[in-house]
């Protein structure tokens, strides 16, 4: 269940999967399920070590949009 308290984020900030799941009060695996279901949209950042595996990031504005739609 998503936290009932609105996350405090920078609207233009970029947050990792762990940071986003902590802000929303959910497990990382639950966040991944929400991503696959299209409920929250990540952005991708190139991974300099593994060029073929981009890292997911979540914009603060997307975290707030998801939270408001979910709660």
Secondary structure by P-SEA (a helix, b strand, c coil): ccccccccccccccccaaaaaaaacccaaaaaaaaaaccbbbbbbbccccccbbbbbbcaaaaaaaaaaac
